């Protein structure tokens, strides 16, 4: 079986000690990561690559989560289809093994019909880690062209009257016509990519419009965010906060907070607009202040039983990637140190090492707690973002080849 909550809590003190030693060594050597952290993270990356090498050849659809530690699949990818090829690309970068490249290209190809899907805002999740990365690593223009086609489909969901990208529902369905969710911040980079590739600013304008609206309505005074927010679809006037994944409309769903940290930092990197960087910092400061001693986020930072409620390791992996970006953008070293703590804690307490059955890399993720759907299972985006975060530390130039870590001049 995977690591139990009891063993995680028992090891929390050890994680804290290791991370403290990491910081002391890093400060003494003026090195971006200590020998201790590098060893832990490289071992975790090697474990992930070994797991993917064993499981990958047998995967012919898109993992969406686990049941009894085995992947459950979607044929069309649902909203998570991009993470399986994305994880294979990260394994390829770490190992240099062309078998992962072949598997990644094959998996990405199966997403081709989704380029024209106008029923979802999740086209960034689907095509950025799969097709954009495939183009960047192979130079084959079909991947670039397909990613721009996906951006065209996403642009159809932009509401120019309300200045937002609609999250859910068919374009002609009045239900949820004014609903936006914090997750969409992570889909904006596909639009920024399309503007860079075509020279047409309409994509980036829509992304910036949505980011401005999200920045206006999501962050509370303390830097926490709700999962969803309803707007008047005709005017963009705020109606009020809402939730589907969080405990309540006044709580703070940890994975959504992580999407916000990473997403606002990314839109800053693509525009140079420092207001987005400031928002990312506010969200990060709240989340860091809400973490408990084991450094694994609880599923909702304001759920009644937190900090002793169930965990969501995927929120920690996503947050770590965003913090590494935030540190690079602001020059604030404590964000990088926090990212290292998160990655070390995840690597030491949340991997599936103790299970001979497990097909995923990361355990202790929670998909949708209010719906009792996927409680402390494995999720494909946890595997992807853990590997991305680790490689950002160990092999940043390789990651830059895949996902473009550059920042435009302010």
C-alpha positions in Angstrom: 0.0 0.0 0.0 1.1 3.6 -0.4 2.5 5.7 2.5 -0.1 6.1 5.3 -1.1 9.3 6.9 0.4 8.1 10.2 3.8 7.5 8.6 3.7 10.9 7.0 2.9 12.7 10.2 5.7 10.7 11.9 8.1 11.7 9.3 7.2 15.4 9.3 9.9 16.3 11.8 12.4 14.5 9.6 11.3 16.5 6.6 11.6 19.7 8.5 15.1 18.8 9.7 16.2 17.8 6.2 14.9 21.1 4.8 16.5 23.1 7.5 19.8 21.4 6.7 19.1 22.1 3.0 18.8 25.8 3.7 21.8 26.0 5.9 24.0 24.2 3.3 22.6 26.3 0.5 23.3 29.6 2.4 26.8 28.5 3.3 27.7 27.5 -0.2 25.7 30.2 -2.0 24.3 27.3 -4.1 20.7 27.2 -5.5 20.0 23.8 -3.9 21.9 21.8 -1.3 23.5 18.5 -1.7 20.8 17.0 0.5 17.9 18.4 -1.6 19.6 17.5 -4.9 20.0 13.9 -3.7 16.4 13.6 -2.6 15.0 15.2 -5.7 17.2 13.2 -8.1 16.2 10.0 -6.4 12.6 11.0 -6.8 13.0 11.8 -10.5 14.8 8.5 -11.0 12.0 6.7 -9.3 9.4 8.5 -11.4 11.3 7.6 -14.6 11.5 4.0 -13.6 7.8 3.8 -12.8 7.0 5.4 -16.2 9.3 3.0 -18.0 7.5 0.1 -16.5 3.9 1.4 -16.9 4.1 3.6 -20.0 4.2 0.9 -22.8 0.9 -0.5 -21.5 -0.9 2.8 -21.5 -3.1 3.3 -24.6 -5.5 6.0 -23.3 -5.3 9.0 -20.9 -5.0 8.4 -17.1 -7.4 10.4 -15.1 -6.9 9.0 -11.6 -6.4 5.7 -9.8 -8.7 3.1 -8.3 -7.0 0.6 -6.1 -3.7 2.1 -7.2 -4.3 1.3 -10.9 -4.9 4.0 -13.5 -8.5 4.6 -14.7 -8.6 6.0 -18.3 -10.4 8.4 -20.5 -10.4 7.8 -24.2 -10.6 11.5 -25.2 -8.5 12.9 -22.3 -11.3 14.6 -20.3 -9.5 17.8 -19.1 -6.3 16.1 -18.0 -5.2 14.4 -21.3 -2.2 16.7 -21.8 -0.5 15.6 -18.6 0.3 12.1 -19.6 2.3 13.1 -22.7 3.7 16.0 -20.6 4.9 13.6 -18.0 6.5 11.4 -20.6 8.3 14.5 -22.0 9.7 15.3 -18.6 10.9 11.7 -18.3 12.5 12.0 -21.7 14.3 15.2 -20.6 15.6 13.6 -17.4 16.6 10.3 -18.9 17.4 11.0 -22.6 15.6 7.8 -23.4 14.0 8.0 -26.9 11.4 5.5 -25.8 9.7 8.2 -23.8 9.9 10.6 -26.8 8.1 8.0 -28.9 5.4 7.4 -26.2 4.9 11.1 -25.7 4.4 11.8 -29.4 2.0 8.9 -29.7 -0.1 10.0 -26.7 -0.1 13.7 -27.9 -1.4 12.5 -31.3 -4.4 11.0 -29.7 -5.5 14.4 -28.6 -5.9 15.7 -32.2 -9.7 15.8 -32.2 -9.8 18.0 -29.1 -8.2 20.9 -31.0 -11.7 21.9 -32.1 -13.4 21.4 -28.8 -15.2 24.7 -27.9 -17.0 23.2 -24.9 -14.2 23.5 -22.4 -11.8 26.2 -21.1 -9.2 23.5 -20.4 -7.5 23.5 -23.8 -4.3 24.9 -22.2 -4.1 21.9 -19.9 -4.7 19.7 -22.9 -2.3 21.2 -25.4 0.4 23.1 -23.6 2.2 20.2 -21.9 1.6 18.0 -25.0 1.5 19.7 -28.3 3.4 23.0 -27.5 6.1 20.9 -25.8 6.2 18.5 -28.7 6.8 21.4 -31.1 9.5 22.9 -28.9 11.3 19.6 -28.6 10.9 18.2 -32.2 10.5 21.3 -34.4 7.7 19.5 -36.2 5.3 22.3 -37.3 2.2 20.2 -37.1 2.3 20.4 -33.3 2.7 24.2 -33.4 -0.2 24.5 -35.9 -2.4 22.2 -33.9 -1.7 24.2 -30.7 -2.7 27.4 -32.4 -5.9 25.7 -33.6 -6.6 24.8 -30.0 -6.1 28.4 -29.0 -8.6 29.4 -31.6 -11.1 27.1 -30.0 -10.4 28.5 -26.5 -10.8 32.0 -27.9 -14.3 31.2 -28.8 -15.1 31.0 -25.0 -13.9 34.6 -24.5 -16.8 37.0 -23.6 -15.8 40.4 -24.8 -18.7 42.1 -23.0 -17.7 40.7 -19.6 -14.0 40.5 -20.3 -13.6 36.9 -19.2 -13.2 33.3 -20.5 -16.2 31.2 -19.6 -15.3 28.1 -17.6 -18.1 25.6 -18.2 -21.0 24.9 -20.5 -21.6 24.9 -24.2 -21.4 28.3 -25.9 -25.1 28.5 -26.4 -26.1 27.3 -23.0 -27.2 30.1 -20.6 -26.4 28.0 -17.5 -23.1 29.0 -16.0 -22.7 31.7 -18.8 -21.0 34.0 -16.3 -19.0 31.6 -14.3 -15.2 31.8 -14.1 -12.9 29.6 -12.1 -9.4 30.1 -10.8 -8.1 27.1 -12.8 -8.5 29.1 -16.0 -5.4 31.1 -15.1 -3.4 28.1 -16.2 -5.0 27.9 -19.6 -4.1 31.5 -20.6 -0.6 30.6 -21.7 -1.9 28.7 -24.7 -3.3 32.1 -25.9 0.0 33.8 -25.2 1.7 31.1 -27.2 -0.7 31.6 -30.2 0.0 35.4 -30.2 3.8 34.8 -30.3 3.5 32.3 -33.1 1.0 34.1 -35.3 1.8 37.8 -34.5 -1.9 38.3 -33.8 -2.4 40.1 -30.5 -6.1 39.1 -30.2 -5.2 35.9 -28.3 -3.0 37.7 -25.7 -5.5 40.5 -25.4 -8.2 38.0 -24.4 -5.8 36.4 -21.9 -4.9 39.7 -20.3 -8.5 40.7 -20.2 -9.4 37.5 -18.3 -6.4 37.9 -16.0 -7.5 41.4 -15.1 -11.0 40.3 -14.4 -9.7 37.4 -12.3 -7.4 39.7 -10.4 -10.3 42.0 -9.7 -12.7 39.3 -8.3 -10.7 36.3 -6.9 -8.1 37.5 -4.3 -9.5 38.4 -0.9 -7.8 40.9 1.3 -5.7 38.2 2.9 -4.6 36.7 -0.4 -6.9 33.6 -0.3 -9.2 32.8 -3.2 -12.5 31.0 -3.9 -12.7 28.3 -6.5 -15.3 30.1 -8.7 -16.8 33.5 -9.2 -20.1 34.4 -11.0 -20.3 37.5 -13.2 -23.1 39.1 -15.1 -22.4 37.7 -18.6 -23.7 40.8 -20.3 -21.7 43.4 -18.3 -19.0 41.5 -16.3 -20.4 43.0 -13.1 -19.5 40.8 -10.1 -22.3 38.6 -8.7 -20.4 36.7 -6.1 -18.0 33.9 -5.1 -19.0 30.2 -5.5 -17.3 26.8 -5.3 -17.5 23.3 -6.7 -14.2 21.9 -5.5 -13.8 23.9 -2.3 -15.4 23.5 1.1 -17.5 26.6 0.6 -17.6 29.9 -1.3 -15.7 31.5 1.6 -13.0 28.8 1.9 -9.7 28.4 0.0 -9.3 25.2 -2.1 -5.6 24.5 -2.1 -5.3 23.3 -5.6 -7.1 26.4 -6.9 -4.8 28.6 -4.9 -1.9 26.8 -6.5 -3.3 27.3 -10.0 -3.6 31.0 -9.1 0.0 31.3 -8.0 1.4 29.6 -11.1 -1.1 31.2 -13.5 -0.6 34.8 -12.4 3.1 34.4 -12.4 3.0 33.0 -15.9 0.8 35.8 -17.3 3.3 38.2 -15.8 6.1 36.4 -17.6 4.3 36.8 -20.9 3.3 40.4 -20.5 5.8 42.1 -18.0 2.8 43.6 -16.2 3.9 43.7 -12.6 0.4 43.9 -11.2 0.1 40.2 -12.0 3.3 39.4 -10.2 2.1 41.2 -7.2 -1.1 39.2 -7.2 0.8 36.0 -7.5 2.9 37.0 -4.5 -0.2 37.7 -2.4 -1.6 34.3 -3.2 1.7 32.6 -2.4 2.1 34.4 0.9 -1.3 33.2 2.0 -0.7 29.6 0.9 2.7 29.4 2.6 1.2 30.8 5.8 -1.5 28.1 5.7 0.8 25.1 5.3 1.2 22.8 8.3 4.5 21.3 9.6 4.6 18.4 7.1 4.5 20.8 4.1 1.9 18.8 2.3 -1.2 21.0 1.6 -4.5 20.1 3.1 -7.2 19.9 0.4 -8.8 23.2 1.5 -7.0 25.6 3.7 -10.2 26.7 5.4 -12.0 23.4 5.8 -13.2 22.9 9.4 -10.8 20.0 10.1 -7.7 21.6 8.7 -4.8 21.3 9.3 -5.7 17.7 10.1 -7.9 17.0 7.2 -7.1 14.9 4.1 -4.2 16.1 1.9 -3.8 17.0 -1.8 -0.2 16.4 -2.9 -1.0 17.7 -6.3 -1.6 21.2 -4.8 1.9 21.0 -3.4 3.5 20.1 -6.7 1.7 22.8 -8.7 2.5 25.3 -6.0 6.2 24.4 -6.0 6.4 25.1 -9.8 4.7 28.5 -9.3 7.0 29.4 -6.4 10.1 28.7 -8.5 8.8 31.0 -11.2 7.9 33.6 -8.6 11.3 33.5 -7.0 13.0 33.9 -10.4 10.7 36.8 -11.3 11.0 38.7 -7.9 14.5 37.7 -6.8 13.0 36.7 -3.5 14.9 33.6 -2.3 12.4 32.5 0.3 10.0 31.5 -2.5 12.6 29.2 -3.9 13.4 27.8 -0.5 9.7 27.1 0.1 9.5 25.4 -3.3 12.4 23.1 -2.3 10.8 22.3 1.0 7.6 21.3 -0.8 9.4 19.2 -3.4 11.5 17.5 -0.7 8.4 16.8 1.4 6.5 15.4 -1.5 9.5 13.3 -2.5 10.0 11.9 0.9 6.4 11.3 2.0 4.1 11.1 -1.0 5.6 8.8 -3.5 4.2 5.3 -4.2 7.4 3.6 -3.3 6.0 1.1 -0.8 3.4 -0.3 -3.2 4.1 -3.0 -5.8 0.7 -2.4 -7.3 0.9 1.4 -7.9 1.0 2.6 -11.4 1.4 6.3 -10.6 4.3 8.2 -9.0 2.6 10.4 -6.5 0.0 9.3 -3.9 -2.1 11.2 -1.4 -3.9 13.5 -3.9 -7.6 14.5 -3.6 -9.6 15.2 -6.8 -13.0 16.5 -5.5 -13.6 16.3 -1.8 -17.1 17.7 -1.7 -18.3 15.1 -4.2 -16.4 12.3 -2.4 -14.6 11.7 -5.7 -11.0 10.5 -5.6 -10.0 10.9 -2.0 -6.3 10.6 -1.5 -5.6 8.8 -4.8 -3.1 9.4 -7.5 -3.7 12.0 -10.2 -1.9 12.6 -13.5 -1.2 16.2 -12.9 0.5 15.5 -9.6 3.0 13.3 -11.4 3.5 15.9 -14.1 4.0 18.9 -11.9 6.3 17.0 -9.4 8.6 16.1 -12.3 8.4 19.6 -13.8 9.3 21.1 -10.4 12.1 18.7 -9.7 13.6 19.3 -13.2 13.3 23.0 -12.8 15.7 22.6 -9.9 18.0 20.0 -11.3 17.9 20.7 -15.1 16.4 24.2 -15.7 17.8 24.5 -19.2 16.2 21.3 -20.2 12.9 22.3 -18.8 13.2 25.7 -20.6 13.5 23.8 -23.9 10.1 22.2 -23.2 8.0 24.9 -21.7 9.8 28.3 -22.1 10.7 29.8 -18.8 11.5 33.2 -20.3 10.0 36.6 -19.2 9.3 39.4 -21.6 11.0 42.8 -20.8 8.8 45.0 -18.6 
